[in-house]
Amino acid sequence: MKNILTFIIIAFSLFAQKQGNAQIDEDKLGAWYMYFFNTTFKESSWGVQGDIQHRNWNIAGDLEQLLLRGGITYKPKNVAVKLTLGY
């Protein structure tokens, strides 16, 4: 009985309609520019990867957020995984 009650509460909370506003102003035009890079050093297992994201309002004006992320990568031989250490 407890499991059924828990399921009903979770289902109701997921499907219940509620009023929400995610945008600041729907009339403003925004932009989100992204650049991703990933490279290796010649025949080495080492490389670099990262991304730059510029988010703003008014196409190229009002800066909202600037993300600069990068890291050093290492891909061990004969393994389908790439490890990244970065900020």
Order of alpha helices (4+ residues) and beta strands (2+ residues): alpha-beta-beta-beta-beta
